[in-house]
Amino acid sequence: MAKDYEAMRAQAAQLMRSRQKKNSYTQGAKRTYFFGYPDNIVGNTTQAGFSDCSAAVAAAIRAVAGINIGSNTNAQIKNRANGAIVDQTDGCYPNENNLLPGDCLYFKGNSGHALDVGHVEMYIGNGKCAGHGSGTGPTIKDVRAYCASRASKSRRYFMAIRWITGGEGSGAEIAGTLGERLLKRGCAGIDVRELQAQLIALGYALPAYGTDGEYGAETEAAVKAFQRDHKLEADGEYGPLTHAALMEAVSAAEGETDEEETPGAPESGEPAVVITGGSVNARKGPATGYGVLTIVHAGERYAHIATARNGWHCIAVGDGTAWVSNKYAEVVDVEQ
């Protein structure tokens, strides 16, 4: 039975509308919880979640079509050949006659990215778009008015991509998104290919096989090298802690922060780690064998980055990260 691609695009737009003002903005590892934290069930409209502009549109499209369009705006623009470019301009406004609900609207905003892309919204029909650029979102906006608010050379609208195309002009691959499953030797898929591309971009060479999409000995060795450099257990497996560290490294290397907001302390509703002990050593890794970076104190709150298998919590401290024992700290949701 043929797929109804028009219905799929409309469903993606509806998913964006359904999450209106449900999510806190983050560019950390929690941004994948578009449909609510901690369950992240597609279609959930009651549980608060997390996202940023690129994670929001990627989650909606993946939910209805299984398409991995890329983990951030830079990756999405680099992947544009796998979608259909339905509108492009040197001006500031899209030709709305070219748009269908579910199309993604791309804006300038980061000179370190391909085509200077810095932000994305989804067209949801009737002259409206939805996206999550900062604060609580996604928010619904008038397309013309929003484009007018960004009508400068460095922030303007410039391109619309239709990712759900029904096969016409699209080579987008069907697969899971990087970070959704444990990757190890023997795995294969577009998520492995994305991991390989990110490793190469960060300086971890894969000279023999490159981005072949197969998790072999060469990829395993590169992952081990990355893990050692980031004070993680160098087991060569790409799990949640390695994914969190990679996303942080990629964001830092690419300058992923959009011009509209600089991430800082946890926003309302974003998980934080509260220190429950007295004066607690915050260490370089998730065990007492790692060196002490600083001392944290009872009652202090820090952004939650990840939790190790042994229960230790990784927290944001200044411009870096540190680990604290779960004996003296706990993860909580910041009150709304």
N, C-alpha and C positions, 0 to 999 in steps of 0.2 A: 504494500500500500504506500503510495507516494506521500511524502511529508508535506504538510501545509506550512510553507515557510512564512507566508504572510501572517498566519496565526502565531507562529513562533516569535516573530518580531514583535507583534502586539503584546504577547505574553511577557517578553523581556521588559517592554515599556511599563506594563502593569506592575511587574515586580519592583521596578524603581519607584513607582508611585506608592506602592504598598509600604515601602520602608521610609516614607517621608518623615523626617525629624525623629527617627527611631535610633540613629547611630551617633556615637561620639567619634570625632575625627582623630585618627592616629595614622602614622606612617610606620609604626612598629609591626611586630609579628601578628598582633591581634587584628590587623586590618582585614584579614581573611574571613572574619566572623560577620559577614554582611547580614546574614539572616538571624542574628542573635547569638549572644554569648551566654552559656557555653555550648548550646545545642546545635546552632547553625543549621536549622532545618529549613529547607526551601519552602517559601510561602508563609513562614512565621511572621506575624504582624504584631505580636505582643511583647516578645523578648527584646530588650535593648541589645544593640550590637555595636560593631566598629567598622569603619571603612575610611578610605580616602577616595579621591575622584576616580583613579584608575581601577582600584579594587572593586568599587561599586558597580561600574558598568561591566567589568569582567565577570563578576559573580552572577549578574542577571543573565548575561548571554550564555555563560557556561551552564547555568541551571536549566535553560530551555533547549539549548542546542548541543551541549557537550563540547563546545568550541573553546579552546584555549587561545585567547587573543593576545596574551602577553601580561606580565605581572605588573608593569607600570607604563606610564605614557610613552616613555622612551622605547620600551620593547614593543609596544603596540604600533607606534609609527614605523619602527624598523620592520615590523611584520605586515605592513600595509599591502604588500603584494598578495597576501593570502586572503584579502577582502576585496571589496569593490569600492573604488573611490568614486562616489556619486556626486560630489560637489567639491570645487576647489576655487579659491579666489585670491587675488592680490589686494582685495579690499578688506572689509571688516564684517560683512554679513553673508550668510548663506542664501542661495536661491531655494526657498522653501518648496518650490515646485519639484525639486529634485529629491526631497527627503521623504522618508517613510518612518513611522514609529519603530524604534529599535536601532536607528542609525546613530553613530557616535560622532559628535562634533568636537574637533580638536582645535585648541587655542595655543598661541605662542605663550612663552613665559619662563623658559629656562634655556639659556644660551649654551649650556653644557649638553643638551639633548639633540637628537636628530631633528632637523628642521626647526630647532628651537622650541619644540613642544613643551608645554608646561601644565596643561590642564585639559580635561575631557568632560563633556556632558553627554547625556543621551537625549535625543529628540523623542518626545513621547506623543507628538501629534497636536493638532489645533494650535500651532504657534507656540508650544511650550517645550521646555527642556528640563531635565532633572539631573542633579549632580551634587557632589559632596566636596566642596573646596576648603571648608574650614568649619569649626564649631560643631553644632548639631545638624545633621543632615540625613539623607539627601534633602535638598530643597527644590521646589518647583519654581521656575522662572519663565517670564516672557522671553522668547528667543531674541527678538529685535532689541528689547530693552537691555538684556544681558550682554548682547554683542556690542551695543552702544557703550556700555560701561567699561568694555575692554578695548575700545576703538583706538588703540595706539599701536605703533609699529611693533613694540615688544610684547604685547599681550593680546593681539587681535585674533579673531577666528580666521582659520585658513583652509580647513579641509573637513569633509565628512566621509566616513567609511561605513559601508554596510557589511557587517561581518556575517550575517545570516542571509545568504544569497541564493540558496537552492542549487548551488553548484555553478552558476554562471559567473565566471571570472573569479572563482574562489578556490584556493588550494588549502584552506584552513584544515588543520588536522584535528581529529577527534581523540581526545585523551584527557587524563587528569592533569590538574595544575601542579606545578612544582611545590612540594611541601605537603601534599595531601596523602602521600604514602611513604613508607620507608623504602629508600633506594639502596641497593647493594649489588655486589657483583652478580651478573646474570639478568638484571632488570633491563628493560628496553622501553622506549617510548619518547614522546615529545617532551615529557618532563625531564627525562635524562638529557635530552638534547639542550633544553634550556639551562639545566645545571652546568653542562659542559661549556656553554657559551658564557655563562656568568663567571665560571672559574677562569676561562681564558682572559676575559675582560679584566679580571683582578690580578692577572699576571701568573696564573698557574697553567703552564703550557701543557698542551696535549699534542705533541708533534706527530705522533704516529697515526692517530685516528681522528683527531679533531672532534667536531660535533656530529658524530655518527649516530647518536641516539642509543648506543649500547654501553652499558655499565660494565666495562672490562677492567683489566689490571691497571691500565693507564689512568682511567678515571678514578679508580680506587686510590691510587697513589697520590693523585692531585687532591682528593678529598682529605686524605691523611695529612698532607702537607698543610692544607688550610686549617684543619683541626688543631695541629700542633701550633701554628701561628696564632690561633685564637684561644689557646689554653683549654682545649677540649680533649676528651679522650680520643686518641687517634686510632679508631677502630675501622676507618674507611667506609663506614655506613652513614648514609645521609638521612638522619632522623630529625626530630623537632628542634633539638638544641643547635645542631649544625645549620639547619634551615634558618633559625632566628639569627644566628651569627652571620650567615651569608647575606640575608636581606639587609641587615644593618650595614655590612661592608659595602654592598652594592649601592645602597642609598647614599652613603658617605662618598663613594667614588664618583657617582653620577650627579651628585647634587640634586637628588630627587625632590627635596623640599620645594613645594610650590611657592611662588612669590606671595601668596595670599596668607600664609600662616607658617610660623616657625614652631615646630614641636617643642614642648617644654614639659612642665609637670603634668601628671595625669589629669585629663579632662573629666568633667562630671560623668560618672558611670563607667570610667575605664579602670580596670583592676590595678591596685597598688599593693605594695608590700609594706606592712606596718611592723616596726620593730617592737617586740613584746618583752625582750630581755632588758638588762640594764645597759651596760656599754658592751657592744658586740663587735667582734672583728669581722670586717668585710674583706673577703679574700679574692685572690686572682682566679680561683677555680672552686668547684663544688666539693671541697673536702678540707679538713684541717691541715693536710699536708701542703696546701698551697700558701704562698706568702700573703701577708696582710697588706692591703692597699690603704685602708683607712678604718676609723672607728665610727660606728653609727650608734644611735642612742634610742632608748625606749620612747615610744610615741611618735618617732619620726616616720614619714611616709616617703616612699620612693616608687617610681614607675616600675611595673613588673615586666621583665623581658621574657623570662622563661623559667621553668622548674625542671631540675634534673631528676633522673630516675630515683636517686637516693633522697629526694625531697628538698634539697637545697634550692634556694630561690636566687635567680639572677636579677639584679636591680640596676637601674640607671643612676649613676653617681657622677655629677658634673658632666664632663664630655665623654665619659667612659662607662664601663660596667664593672660590677663586683658581685660576689656571691656571699650569701648569708645562710646560716643553718636554719632549717625549719623548726628547730628547738627554741629559737629566739625570735622568730618572725612568722607572719602569716599573711596570706593573700586575702584582700578584701576588695569590695567594690566601693569606689568613691561615691558618696551619696549624691543624688540628683539635686 
